[in-house]
Amino acid sequence: MAKKVKVKMKTDRGVAKRFKKTGSGHYKCRHQNLRHILTKKTSKRKRSLGKMVYVKNCNLRAIMRQLPYA
């Protein structure tokens, strides 16, 4: 009779590098649109894009599935 082996879930390494879990249980990440074509963006916009933000609730389920041990 074959043994049943419990398979560990794998963490998505690309997601692990982009998202971090905070102490309060939220996930934080960086903004997009701050790599190139910066001359047409205002200083205020670039400043706000440099700050970390929390992941929105609509994307939270997907992030949690890809980071099972976070």
Predicted model as a PDB file, atoms N, CA, C, CB and O in Angstrom, pLDDT in the B-factor column:
MODEL        1                                                                  
ATOM      1  N   MET A   1       0.847  -1.186   0.000  1.00 74.00           N  
ATOM      2  CA  MET A   1       0.000   0.000   0.000  1.00 74.00           C  
ATOM      3  C   MET A   1       0.886   1.240   0.000  1.00 74.00           C  
ATOM      4  CB  MET A   1      -0.960   0.003   1.225  1.00 74.00           C  
ATOM      5  O   MET A   1       1.831   1.335   0.783  1.00 74.00           O  
ATOM      6  N   ALA A   2       0.584   2.172  -0.863  1.00 79.00           N  
ATOM      7  CA  ALA A   2       1.396   3.382  -1.003  1.00 79.00           C  
ATOM      8  C   ALA A   2       1.099   4.373   0.118  1.00 79.00           C  
ATOM      9  CB  ALA A   2       1.146   4.040  -2.368  1.00 79.00           C  
ATOM     10  O   ALA A   2      -0.039   4.528   0.560  1.00 79.00           O  
ATOM     11  N   LYS A   3       2.174   5.044   0.564  1.00 86.00           N  
ATOM     12  CA  LYS A   3       2.000   6.070   1.583  1.00 86.00           C  
ATOM     13  C   LYS A   3       1.505   7.351   0.958  1.00 86.00           C  
ATOM     14  CB  LYS A   3       3.301   6.317   2.333  1.00 86.00           C  
ATOM     15  O   LYS A   3       1.875   7.690  -0.166  1.00 86.00           O  
ATOM     16  N   LYS A   4       0.678   8.055   1.681  1.00 89.00           N  
ATOM     17  CA  LYS A   4       0.261   9.382   1.229  1.00 89.00           C  
ATOM     18  C   LYS A   4       1.273  10.385   1.744  1.00 89.00           C  
ATOM     19  CB  LYS A   4      -1.186   9.735   1.719  1.00 89.00           C  
ATOM     20  O   LYS A   4       1.549  10.442   2.942  1.00 89.00           O  
ATOM     21  N   VAL A   5       1.820  11.170   0.844  1.00 91.00           N  
ATOM     22  CA  VAL A   5       2.822  12.162   1.208  1.00 91.00           C  
ATOM     23  C   VAL A   5       2.199  13.542   1.095  1.00 91.00           C  
ATOM     24  CB  VAL A   5       4.087  12.045   0.310  1.00 91.00           C  
ATOM     25  O   VAL A   5       1.589  13.881   0.080  1.00 91.00           O  
ATOM     26  N   LYS A   6       2.357  14.328   2.139  1.00 90.00           N  
ATOM     27  CA  LYS A   6       1.849  15.692   2.104  1.00 90.00           C  
ATOM     28  C   LYS A   6       2.844  16.563   1.335  1.00 90.00           C  
ATOM     29  CB  LYS A   6       1.615  16.243   3.548  1.00 90.00           C  
ATOM     30  O   LYS A   6       4.016  16.647   1.703  1.00 90.00           O  
ATOM     31  N   VAL A   7       2.382  17.194   0.293  1.00 91.00           N  
ATOM     32  CA  VAL A   7       3.253  17.998  -0.572  1.00 91.00           C  
ATOM     33  C   VAL A   7       3.262  19.429  -0.078  1.00 91.00           C  
ATOM     34  CB  VAL A   7       2.791  17.936  -2.052  1.00 91.00           C  
ATOM     35  O   VAL A   7       2.217  20.027   0.180  1.00 91.00           O  
ATOM     36  N   LYS A   8       4.471  19.966   0.047  1.00 92.00           N  
ATOM     37  CA  LYS A   8       4.593  21.365   0.439  1.00 92.00           C  
ATOM     38  C   LYS A   8       4.251  22.254  -0.739  1.00 92.00           C  
ATOM     39  CB  LYS A   8       6.011  21.674   0.958  1.00 92.00           C  
ATOM     40  O   LYS A   8       4.542  21.919  -1.888  1.00 92.00           O  
ATOM     41  N   MET A   9       3.633  23.387  -0.450  1.00 94.00           N  
ATOM     42  CA  MET A   9       3.364  24.366  -1.499  1.00 94.00           C  
ATOM     43  C   MET A   9       4.630  25.164  -1.748  1.00 94.00           C  
ATOM     44  CB  MET A   9       2.180  25.304  -1.113  1.00 94.00           C  
ATOM     45  O   MET A   9       5.385  25.453  -0.820  1.00 94.00           O  
ATOM     46  N   LYS A  10       4.859  25.516  -3.003  1.00 95.00           N  
ATOM     47  CA  LYS A  10       6.041  26.302  -3.333  1.00 95.00           C  
ATOM     48  C   LYS A  10       5.692  27.780  -3.358  1.00 95.00           C  
ATOM     49  CB  LYS A  10       6.628  25.864  -4.685  1.00 95.00           C  
ATOM     50  O   LYS A  10       4.621  28.173  -3.822  1.00 95.00           O  
ATOM     51  N   THR A  11       6.613  28.594  -2.852  1.00 97.00           N  
ATOM     52  CA  THR A  11       6.463  30.043  -2.886  1.00 97.00           C  
ATOM     53  C   THR A  11       6.847  30.536  -4.269  1.00 97.00           C  
ATOM     54  CB  THR A  11       7.327  30.729  -1.789  1.00 97.00           C  
ATOM     55  O   THR A  11       7.850  30.090  -4.826  1.00 97.00           O  
ATOM     56  N   ASP A  12       6.076  31.439  -4.826  1.00 97.00           N  
ATOM     57  CA  ASP A  12       6.419  32.081  -6.086  1.00 97.00           C  
ATOM     58  C   ASP A  12       7.537  33.084  -5.813  1.00 97.00           C  
ATOM     59  CB  ASP A  12       5.170  32.778  -6.731  1.00 97.00           C  
ATOM     60  O   ASP A  12       7.301  34.105  -5.166  1.00 97.00           O  
ATOM     61  N   ARG A  13       8.750  32.811  -6.296  1.00 97.00           N  
ATOM     62  CA  ARG A  13       9.910  33.618  -5.943  1.00 97.00           C  
ATOM     63  C   ARG A  13       9.825  35.038  -6.495  1.00 97.00           C  
ATOM     64  CB  ARG A  13      11.168  32.953  -6.443  1.00 97.00           C  
ATOM     65  O   ARG A  13      10.331  35.972  -5.872  1.00 97.00           O  
ATOM     66  N   GLY A  14       9.197  35.213  -7.645  1.00 97.00           N  
ATOM     67  CA  GLY A  14       9.031  36.557  -8.192  1.00 97.00           C  
ATOM     68  C   GLY A  14       8.139  37.411  -7.316  1.00 97.00           C  
ATOM     69  O   GLY A  14       8.392  38.602  -7.130  1.00 97.00           O  
ATOM     70  N   VAL A  15       7.102  36.805  -6.781  1.00 97.00           N  
ATOM     71  CA  VAL A  15       6.180  37.512  -5.888  1.00 97.00           C  
ATOM     72  C   VAL A  15       6.860  37.787  -4.549  1.00 97.00           C  
ATOM     73  CB  VAL A  15       4.882  36.691  -5.678  1.00 97.00           C  
ATOM     74  O   VAL A  15       6.646  38.839  -3.947  1.00 97.00           O  
ATOM     75  N   ALA A  16       7.676  36.845  -4.083  1.00 97.00           N  
ATOM     76  CA  ALA A  16       8.357  37.009  -2.795  1.00 97.00           C  
ATOM     77  C   ALA A  16       9.314  38.198  -2.812  1.00 97.00           C  
ATOM     78  CB  ALA A  16       9.119  35.735  -2.435  1.00 97.00           C  
ATOM     79  O   ALA A  16       9.529  38.841  -1.784  1.00 97.00           O  
ATOM     80  N   LYS A  17       9.885  38.487  -3.973  1.00 97.00           N  
ATOM     81  CA  LYS A  17      10.818  39.611  -4.088  1.00 97.00           C  
ATOM     82  C   LYS A  17      10.089  40.954  -4.173  1.00 97.00           C  
ATOM     83  CB  LYS A  17      11.707  39.428  -5.314  1.00 97.00           C  
ATOM     84  O   LYS A  17      10.678  41.996  -3.888  1.00 97.00           O  
ATOM     85  N   ARG A  18       8.831  40.934  -4.558  1.00 97.00           N  
ATOM     86  CA  ARG A  18       8.093  42.175  -4.784  1.00 97.00           C  
ATOM     87  C   ARG A  18       7.160  42.570  -3.645  1.00 97.00           C  
ATOM     88  CB  ARG A  18       7.302  42.054  -6.034  1.00 97.00           C  
ATOM     89  O   ARG A  18       6.826  43.745  -3.500  1.00 97.00           O  
ATOM     90  N   PHE A  19       6.739  41.607  -2.841  1.00 97.00           N  
ATOM     91  CA  PHE A  19       5.758  41.860  -1.785  1.00 97.00           C  
ATOM     92  C   PHE A  19       6.298  41.396  -0.445  1.00 97.00           C  
ATOM     93  CB  PHE A  19       4.426  41.158  -2.095  1.00 97.00           C  
ATOM     94  O   PHE A  19       6.970  40.367  -0.365  1.00 97.00           O  
ATOM     95  N   LYS A  20       6.009  42.149   0.607  1.00 97.00           N  
ATOM     96  CA  LYS A  20       6.414  41.795   1.962  1.00 97.00           C  
ATOM     97  C   LYS A  20       5.191  41.850   2.869  1.00 97.00           C  
ATOM     98  CB  LYS A  20       7.535  42.743   2.480  1.00 97.00           C  
ATOM     99  O   LYS A  20       4.333  42.719   2.719  1.00 97.00           O  
ATOM    100  N   LYS A  21       5.122  40.916   3.808  1.00 97.00           N  
ATOM    101  CA  LYS A  21       4.024  40.918   4.768  1.00 97.00           C  
ATOM    102  C   LYS A  21       4.427  41.761   5.967  1.00 97.00           C  
ATOM    103  CB  LYS A  21       3.652  39.470   5.205  1.00 97.00           C  
ATOM    104  O   LYS A  21       5.536  41.622   6.482  1.00 97.00           O  
ATOM    105  N   THR A  22       3.538  42.628   6.408  1.00 96.00           N  
ATOM    106  CA  THR A  22       3.810  43.489   7.552  1.00 96.00           C  
ATOM    107  C   THR A  22       3.401  42.787   8.838  1.00 96.00           C  
ATOM    108  CB  THR A  22       3.073  44.834   7.413  1.00 96.00           C  
ATOM    109  O   THR A  22       2.762  41.735   8.804  1.00 96.00           O  
ATOM    110  N   GLY A  23       3.765  43.365   9.953  1.00 96.00           N  
ATOM    111  CA  GLY A  23       3.421  42.788  11.236  1.00 96.00           C  
ATOM    112  C   GLY A  23       1.936  42.736  11.498  1.00 96.00           C  
ATOM    113  O   GLY A  23       1.457  41.872  12.232  1.00 96.00           O  
ATOM    114  N   SER A  24       1.197  43.670  10.894  1.00 96.00           N  
ATOM    115  CA  SER A  24      -0.250  43.711  11.102  1.00 96.00           C  
ATOM    116  C   SER A  24      -1.007  42.804  10.132  1.00 96.00           C  
ATOM    117  CB  SER A  24      -0.749  45.135  10.962  1.00 96.00           C  
ATOM    118  O   SER A  24      -2.235  42.733  10.177  1.00 96.00           O  
ATOM    119  N   GLY A  25      -0.275  42.110   9.254  1.00 95.00           N  
ATOM    120  CA  GLY A  25      -0.930  41.162   8.347  1.00 95.00           C  
ATOM    121  C   GLY A  25      -1.200  41.692   6.962  1.00 95.00           C  
ATOM    122  O   GLY A  25      -1.664  40.945   6.101  1.00 95.00           O  
ATOM    123  N   HIS A  26      -0.923  42.964   6.717  1.00 96.00           N  
ATOM    124  CA  HIS A  26      -1.090  43.515   5.380  1.00 96.00           C  
ATOM    125  C   HIS A  26       0.102  43.132   4.514  1.00 96.00           C  
ATOM    126  CB  HIS A  26      -1.254  45.048   5.434  1.00 96.00           C  
ATOM    127  O   HIS A  26       1.127  42.678   5.022  1.00 96.00           O  
ATOM    128  N   TYR A  27      -0.036  43.315   3.209  1.00 97.00           N  
ATOM    129  CA  TYR A  27       1.079  43.116   2.286  1.00 97.00           C  
ATOM    130  C   TYR A  27       1.420  44.464   1.676  1.00 97.00           C  
ATOM    131  CB  TYR A  27       0.732  42.060   1.176  1.00 97.00           C  
ATOM    132  O   TYR A  27       0.528  45.211   1.275  1.00 97.00           O  
ATOM    133  N   LYS A  28       2.714  44.781   1.603  1.00 97.00           N  
ATOM    134  CA  LYS A  28       3.122  46.050   1.027  1.00 97.00           C  
ATOM    135  C   LYS A  28       3.961  45.809  -0.220  1.00 97.00           C  
ATOM    136  CB  LYS A  28       3.903  46.887   2.052  1.00 97.00           C  
ATOM    137  O   LYS A  28       4.599  44.767  -0.367  1.00 97.00           O  
ATOM    138  N   CYS A  29       3.946  46.797  -1.117  1.00 97.00           N  
ATOM    139  CA  CYS A  29       4.700  46.691  -2.360  1.00 97.00           C  
ATOM    140  C   CYS A  29       5.025  48.093  -2.868  1.00 97.00           C  
ATOM    141  CB  CYS A  29       3.906  45.885  -3.427  1.00 97.00           C  
ATOM    142  O   CYS A  29       4.557  49.095  -2.328  1.00 97.00           O  
ATOM    143  N   ARG A  30       5.836  48.133  -3.916  1.00 96.00           N  
ATOM    144  CA  ARG A  30       6.205  49.408  -4.517  1.00 96.00           C  
ATOM    145  C   ARG A  30       5.247  49.750  -5.653  1.00 96.00           C  
ATOM    146  CB  ARG A  30       7.657  49.368  -5.028  1.00 96.00           C  
ATOM    147  O   ARG A  30       4.575  48.875  -6.198  1.00 96.00           O  
ATOM    148  N   HIS A  31       5.194  51.035  -6.004  1.00 96.00           N  
ATOM    149  CA  HIS A  31       4.407  51.480  -7.151  1.00 96.00           C  
ATOM    150  C   HIS A  31       5.089  51.066  -8.438  1.00 96.00           C  
ATOM    151  CB  HIS A  31       4.202  53.004  -7.119  1.00 96.00           C  
ATOM    152  O   HIS A  31       6.286  50.781  -8.461  1.00 96.00           O  
ATOM    153  N   GLN A  32       4.314  51.037  -9.506  1.00 95.00           N  
ATOM    154  CA  GLN A  32       4.883  50.880 -10.842  1.00 95.00           C  
ATOM    155  C   GLN A  32       5.082  52.266 -11.453  1.00 95.00           C  
ATOM    156  CB  GLN A  32       3.965  49.995 -11.748  1.00 95.00           C  
ATOM    157  O   GLN A  32       4.772  53.273 -10.817  1.00 95.00           O  
ATOM    158  N   ASN A  33       5.593  52.323 -12.671  1.00 96.00           N  
ATOM    159  CA  ASN A  33       5.767  53.561 -13.454  1.00 96.00           C  
ATOM    160  C   ASN A  33       6.848  54.488 -12.920  1.00 96.00           C  
ATOM    161  CB  ASN A  33       4.474  54.310 -13.502  1.00 96.00           C  
ATOM    162  O   ASN A  33       6.700  55.707 -13.007  1.00 96.00           O  
ATOM    163  N   LEU A  34       7.930  53.945 -12.371  1.00 97.00           N  
ATOM    164  CA  LEU A  34       9.012  54.802 -11.896  1.00 97.00           C  
ATOM    165  C   LEU A  34      10.361  54.352 -12.461  1.00 97.00           C  
ATOM    166  CB  LEU A  34       9.054  54.802 -10.365  1.00 97.00           C  
ATOM    167  O   LEU A  34      11.398  54.606 -11.848  1.00 97.00           O  
ATOM    168  N   ARG A  35      10.361  53.693 -13.611  1.00 96.00           N  
ATOM    169  CA  ARG A  35      11.600  53.174 -14.186  1.00 96.00           C  
ATOM    170  C   ARG A  35      12.133  54.054 -15.320  1.00 96.00           C  
ATOM    171  CB  ARG A  35      11.377  51.762 -14.696  1.00 96.00           C  
ATOM    172  O   ARG A  35      13.324  54.364 -15.356  1.00 96.00           O  
ATOM    173  N   HIS A  36      11.267  54.453 -16.236  1.00 97.00           N  
ATOM    174  CA  HIS A  36      11.729  55.260 -17.361  1.00 97.00           C  
ATOM    175  C   HIS A  36      10.594  56.171 -17.815  1.00 97.00           C  
ATOM    176  CB  HIS A  36      12.221  54.361 -18.534  1.00 97.00           C  
ATOM    177  O   HIS A  36       9.482  56.098 -17.292  1.00 97.00           O  
ATOM    178  N   ILE A  37      10.879  57.016 -18.779  1.00 96.00           N  
ATOM    179  CA  ILE A  37       9.949  58.065 -19.239  1.00 96.00           C  
ATOM    180  C   ILE A  37       9.537  58.920 -18.040  1.00 96.00           C  
ATOM    181  CB  ILE A  37       8.681  57.438 -19.937  1.00 96.00           C  
ATOM    182  O   ILE A  37       8.350  59.090 -17.765  1.00 96.00           O  
ATOM    183  N   LEU A  38      10.529  59.452 -17.337  1.00 97.00           N  
ATOM    184  CA  LEU A  38      10.266  60.226 -16.134  1.00 97.00           C  
ATOM    185  C   LEU A  38      10.191  61.726 -16.393  1.00 97.00           C  
ATOM    186  CB  LEU A  38      11.326  59.947 -15.113  1.00 97.00           C  
ATOM    187  O   LEU A  38       9.749  62.481 -15.527  1.00 97.00           O  
ATOM    188  N   THR A  39      10.617  62.165 -17.571  1.00 98.00           N  
ATOM    189  CA  THR A  39      10.668  63.612 -17.830  1.00 98.00           C  
ATOM    190  C   THR A  39       9.279  64.222 -17.913  1.00 98.00           C  
ATOM    191  CB  THR A  39      11.425  63.893 -19.121  1.00 98.00           C  
ATOM    192  O   THR A  39       9.090  65.382 -17.547  1.00 98.00           O  
ATOM    193  N   LYS A  40       8.322  63.468 -18.381  1.00 97.00           N  
ATOM    194  CA  LYS A  40       6.966  64.018 -18.505  1.00 97.00           C  
ATOM    195  C   LYS A  40       6.157  63.918 -17.218  1.00 97.00           C  
ATOM    196  CB  LYS A  40       6.228  63.308 -19.609  1.00 97.00           C  
ATOM    197  O   LYS A  40       5.064  64.477 -17.133  1.00 97.00           O  
ATOM    198  N   LYS A  41       6.671  63.222 -16.226  1.00 98.00           N  
ATOM    199  CA  LYS A  41       5.971  63.079 -14.951  1.00 98.00           C  
ATOM    200  C   LYS A  41       6.398  64.199 -14.007  1.00 98.00           C  
ATOM    201  CB  LYS A  41       6.253  61.690 -14.315  1.00 98.00           C  
ATOM    202  O   LYS A  41       7.570  64.573 -13.962  1.00 98.00           O  
ATOM    203  N   THR A  42       5.453  64.719 -13.269  1.00 98.00           N  
ATOM    204  CA  THR A  42       5.749  65.822 -12.358  1.00 98.00           C  
ATOM    205  C   THR A  42       6.526  65.310 -11.149  1.00 98.00           C  
ATOM    206  CB  THR A  42       4.448  66.521 -11.907  1.00 98.00           C  
ATOM    207  O   THR A  42       6.502  64.120 -10.835  1.00 98.00           O  
ATOM    208  N   SER A  43       7.213  66.227 -10.481  1.00 98.00           N  
ATOM    209  CA  SER A  43       7.984  65.862  -9.293  1.00 98.00           C  
ATOM    210  C   SER A  43       7.083  65.297  -8.210  1.00 98.00           C  
ATOM    211  CB  SER A  43       8.749  67.071  -8.758  1.00 98.00           C  
ATOM    212  O   SER A  43       7.453  64.348  -7.518  1.00 98.00           O  
ATOM    213  N   LYS A  44       5.904  65.877  -8.064  1.00 98.00           N  
ATOM    214  CA  LYS A  44       4.942  65.406  -7.057  1.00 98.00           C  
ATOM    215  C   LYS A  44       4.527  63.963  -7.347  1.00 98.00           C  
ATOM    216  CB  LYS A  44       3.693  66.326  -7.024  1.00 98.00           C  
ATOM    217  O   LYS A  44       4.425  63.137  -6.440  1.00 98.00           O  
ATOM    218  N   ARG A  45       4.292  63.680  -8.618  1.00 98.00           N  
ATOM    219  CA  ARG A  45       3.880  62.332  -9.002  1.00 98.00           C  
ATOM    220  C   ARG A  45       5.002  61.324  -8.760  1.00 98.00           C  
ATOM    221  CB  ARG A  45       3.455  62.304 -10.474  1.00 98.00           C  
ATOM    222  O   ARG A  45       4.754  60.226  -8.262  1.00 98.00           O  
ATOM    223  N   LYS A  46       6.228  61.693  -9.109  1.00 98.00           N  
ATOM    224  CA  LYS A  46       7.366  60.800  -8.908  1.00 98.00           C  
ATOM    225  C   LYS A  46       7.637  60.562  -7.426  1.00 98.00           C  
ATOM    226  CB  LYS A  46       8.609  61.372  -9.579  1.00 98.00           C  
ATOM    227  O   LYS A  46       8.019  59.462  -7.026  1.00 98.00           O  
ATOM    228  N   ARG A  47       7.437  61.594  -6.619  1.00 97.00           N  
ATOM    229  CA  ARG A  47       7.607  61.461  -5.176  1.00 97.00           C  
ATOM    230  C   ARG A  47       6.603  60.470  -4.590  1.00 97.00           C  
ATOM    231  CB  ARG A  47       7.457  62.824  -4.496  1.00 97.00           C  
ATOM    232  O   ARG A  47       6.954  59.623  -3.769  1.00 97.00           O  
ATOM    233  N   SER A  48       5.370  60.588  -5.021  1.00 97.00           N  
ATOM    234  CA  SER A  48       4.335  59.706  -4.493  1.00 97.00           C  
ATOM    235  C   SER A  48       4.496  58.274  -5.013  1.00 97.00           C  
ATOM    236  CB  SER A  48       2.952  60.244  -4.859  1.00 97.00           C  
ATOM    237  O   SER A  48       4.123  57.320  -4.331  1.00 97.00           O  
ATOM    238  N   LEU A  49       5.047  58.126  -6.213  1.00 97.00           N  
ATOM    239  CA  LEU A  49       5.279  56.789  -6.759  1.00 97.00           C  
ATOM    240  C   LEU A  49       6.421  56.074  -6.033  1.00 97.00           C  
ATOM    241  CB  LEU A  49       5.586  56.877  -8.256  1.00 97.00           C  
ATOM    242  O   LEU A  49       6.508  54.846  -6.079  1.00 97.00           O  
ATOM    243  N   GLY A  50       7.287  56.820  -5.371  1.00 97.00           N  
ATOM    244  CA  GLY A  50       8.416  56.228  -4.663  1.00 97.00           C  
ATOM    245  C   GLY A  50       8.042  55.622  -3.327  1.00 97.00           C  
ATOM    246  O   GLY A  50       8.843  54.898  -2.736  1.00 97.00           O  
ATOM    247  N   LYS A  51       6.862  55.896  -2.844  1.00 97.00           N  
ATOM    248  CA  LYS A  51       6.434  55.399  -1.531  1.00 97.00           C  
ATOM    249  C   LYS A  51       5.839  53.999  -1.639  1.00 97.00           C  
ATOM    250  CB  LYS A  51       5.411  56.357  -0.905  1.00 97.00           C  
ATOM    251  O   LYS A  51       5.326  53.605  -2.687  1.00 97.00           O  
ATOM    252  N   MET A  52       5.915  53.265  -0.549  1.00 96.00           N  
ATOM    253  CA  MET A  52       5.328  51.929  -0.495  1.00 96.00           C  
ATOM    254  C   MET A  52       3.812  52.055  -0.289  1.00 96.00           C  
ATOM    255  CB  MET A  52       5.978  51.078   0.649  1.00 96.00           C  
ATOM    256  O   MET A  52       3.333  53.010   0.322  1.00 96.00           O  
ATOM    257  N   VAL A  53       3.081  51.085  -0.805  1.00 97.00           N  
ATOM    258  CA  VAL A  53       1.625  51.060  -0.645  1.00 97.00           C  
ATOM    259  C   VAL A  53       1.196  49.672  -0.201  1.00 97.00           C  
ATOM    260  CB  VAL A  53       0.908  51.461  -1.967  1.00 97.00           C  
ATOM    261  O   VAL A  53       1.947  48.707  -0.345  1.00 97.00           O  
ATOM    262  N   TYR A  54       0.000  49.574   0.332  1.00 97.00           N  
ATOM    263  CA  TYR A  54      -0.570  48.287   0.688  1.00 97.00           C  
ATOM    264  C   TYR A  54      -1.274  47.689  -0.515  1.00 97.00           C  
ATOM    265  CB  TYR A  54      -1.540  48.424   1.870  1.00 97.00           C  
ATOM    266  O   TYR A  54      -1.818  48.416  -1.347  1.00 97.00           O  
ATOM    267  N   VAL A  55      -1.267  46.378  -0.609  1.00 97.00           N  
ATOM    268  CA  VAL A  55      -1.954  45.677  -1.689  1.00 97.00           C  
ATOM    269  C   VAL A  55      -3.452  45.838  -1.490  1.00 97.00           C  
ATOM    270  CB  VAL A  55      -1.554  44.170  -1.732  1.00 97.00           C  
ATOM    271  O   VAL A  55      -3.953  45.734  -0.370  1.00 97.00           O  
ATOM    272  N   LYS A  56      -4.163  46.091  -2.578  1.00 96.00           N  
ATOM    273  CA  LYS A  56      -5.606  46.270  -2.502  1.00 96.00           C  
ATOM    274  C   LYS A  56      -6.304  44.936  -2.272  1.00 96.00           C  
ATOM    275  CB  LYS A  56      -6.131  46.930  -3.778  1.00 96.00           C  
ATOM    276  O   LYS A  56      -5.771  43.874  -2.590  1.00 96.00           O  
ATOM    277  N   ASN A  57      -7.500  45.014  -1.716  1.00 96.00           N  
ATOM    278  CA  ASN A  57      -8.245  43.810  -1.353  1.00 96.00           C  
ATOM    279  C   ASN A  57      -8.570  42.927  -2.552  1.00 96.00           C  
ATOM    280  CB  ASN A  57      -9.521  44.192  -0.656  1.00 96.00           C  
ATOM    281  O   ASN A  57      -8.675  41.709  -2.406  1.00 96.00           O  
ATOM    282  N   CYS A  58      -8.729  43.518  -3.733  1.00 97.00           N  
ATOM    283  CA  CYS A  58      -9.069  42.720  -4.908  1.00 97.00           C  
ATOM    284  C   CYS A  58      -7.907  41.821  -5.338  1.00 97.00           C  
ATOM    285  CB  CYS A  58      -9.474  43.632  -6.061  1.00 97.00           C  
ATOM    286  O   CYS A  58      -8.141  40.804  -5.991  1.00 97.00           O  
ATOM    287  N   ASN A  59      -6.663  42.166  -4.992  1.00 97.00           N  
ATOM    288  CA  ASN A  59      -5.493  41.374  -5.367  1.00 97.00           C  
ATOM    289  C   ASN A  59      -4.952  40.537  -4.209  1.00 97.00           C  
ATOM    290  CB  ASN A  59      -4.404  42.284  -5.885  1.00 97.00           C  
ATOM    291  O   ASN A  59      -4.032  39.742  -4.394  1.00 97.00           O  
ATOM    292  N   LEU A  60      -5.510  40.712  -3.041  1.00 96.00           N  
ATOM    293  CA  LEU A  60      -4.965  40.096  -1.839  1.00 96.00           C  
ATOM    294  C   LEU A  60      -5.015  38.574  -1.886  1.00 96.00           C  
ATOM    295  CB  LEU A  60      -5.711  40.589  -0.628  1.00 96.00           C  
ATOM    296  O   LEU A  60      -4.074  37.910  -1.450  1.00 96.00           O  
ATOM    297  N   ARG A  61      -6.084  38.026  -2.402  1.00 96.00           N  
ATOM    298  CA  ARG A  61      -6.248  36.572  -2.437  1.00 96.00           C  
ATOM    299  C   ARG A  61      -5.179  35.916  -3.310  1.00 96.00           C  
ATOM    300  CB  ARG A  61      -7.645  36.205  -2.953  1.00 96.00           C  
ATOM    301  O   ARG A  61      -4.652  34.861  -2.958  1.00 96.00           O  
ATOM    302  N   ALA A  62      -4.863  36.530  -4.434  1.00 97.00           N  
ATOM    303  CA  ALA A  62      -3.843  35.992  -5.339  1.00 97.00           C  
ATOM    304  C   ALA A  62      -2.462  36.049  -4.695  1.00 97.00           C  
ATOM    305  CB  ALA A  62      -3.837  36.767  -6.670  1.00 97.00           C  
ATOM    306  O   ALA A  62      -1.679  35.109  -4.830  1.00 97.00           O  
ATOM    307  N   ILE A  63      -2.155  37.135  -3.999  1.00 97.00           N  
ATOM    308  CA  ILE A  63      -0.863  37.286  -3.332  1.00 97.00           C  
ATOM    309  C   ILE A  63      -0.726  36.245  -2.226  1.00 97.00           C  
ATOM    310  CB  ILE A  63      -0.706  38.715  -2.754  1.00 97.00           C  
ATOM    311  O   ILE A  63       0.334  35.634  -2.082  1.00 97.00           O  
ATOM    312  N   MET A  64      -1.752  36.041  -1.467  1.00 96.00           N  
ATOM    313  CA  MET A  64      -1.706  35.070  -0.362  1.00 96.00           C  
ATOM    314  C   MET A  64      -1.533  33.647  -0.886  1.00 96.00           C  
ATOM    315  CB  MET A  64      -2.984  35.162   0.489  1.00 96.00           C  
ATOM    316  O   MET A  64      -0.885  32.826  -0.237  1.00 96.00           O  
ATOM    317  N   ARG A  65      -2.098  33.350  -2.036  1.00 96.00           N  
ATOM    318  CA  ARG A  65      -1.963  32.027  -2.628  1.00 96.00           C  
ATOM    319  C   ARG A  65      -0.529  31.783  -3.107  1.00 96.00           C  
ATOM    320  CB  ARG A  65      -2.947  31.864  -3.791  1.00 96.00           C  
ATOM    321  O   ARG A  65      -0.030  30.659  -3.044  1.00 96.00           O  
ATOM    322  N   GLN A  66       0.126  32.840  -3.586  1.00 97.00           N  
ATOM    323  CA  GLN A  66       1.485  32.700  -4.092  1.00 97.00           C  
ATOM    324  C   GLN A  66       2.551  32.778  -3.001  1.00 97.00           C  
ATOM    325  CB  GLN A  66       1.748  33.758  -5.119  1.00 97.00           C  
ATOM    326  O   GLN A  66       3.699  32.392  -3.224  1.00 97.00           O  
ATOM    327  N   LEU A  67       2.175  33.274  -1.827  1.00 97.00           N  
ATOM    328  CA  LEU A  67       3.085  33.339  -0.677  1.00 97.00           C  
ATOM    329  C   LEU A  67       2.502  32.532   0.483  1.00 97.00           C  
ATOM    330  CB  LEU A  67       3.331  34.817  -0.245  1.00 97.00           C  
ATOM    331  O   LEU A  67       2.045  33.118   1.465  1.00 97.00           O  
ATOM    332  N   PRO A  68       2.508  31.207   0.393  1.00 95.00           N  
ATOM    333  CA  PRO A  68       1.827  30.400   1.401  1.00 95.00           C  
ATOM    334  C   PRO A  68       2.455  30.468   2.791  1.00 95.00           C  
ATOM    335  CB  PRO A  68       1.794  28.983   0.954  1.00 95.00           C  
ATOM    336  O   PRO A  68       1.755  30.266   3.784  1.00 95.00           O  
ATOM    337  N   TYR A  69       3.749  30.745   2.888  1.00 94.00           N  
ATOM    338  CA  TYR A  69       4.432  30.735   4.183  1.00 94.00           C  
ATOM    339  C   TYR A  69       4.855  32.111   4.645  1.00 94.00           C  
ATOM    340  CB  TYR A  69       5.632  29.852   4.119  1.00 94.00           C  
ATOM    341  O   TYR A  69       5.693  32.222   5.539  1.00 94.00           O  
ATOM    342  N   ALA A  70       4.304  33.163   4.066  1.00 90.00           N  
ATOM    343  CA  ALA A  70       4.682  34.525   4.431  1.00 90.00           C  
ATOM    344  C   ALA A  70       4.063  34.921   5.761  1.00 90.00           C  
ATOM    345  CB  ALA A  70       4.259  35.510   3.341  1.00 90.00           C  
ATOM    346  O   ALA A  70       4.273  36.040   6.230  1.00 90.00           O  
TER     347      ALA A  70                                                      
ENDMDL                                                                          
END                                                                             
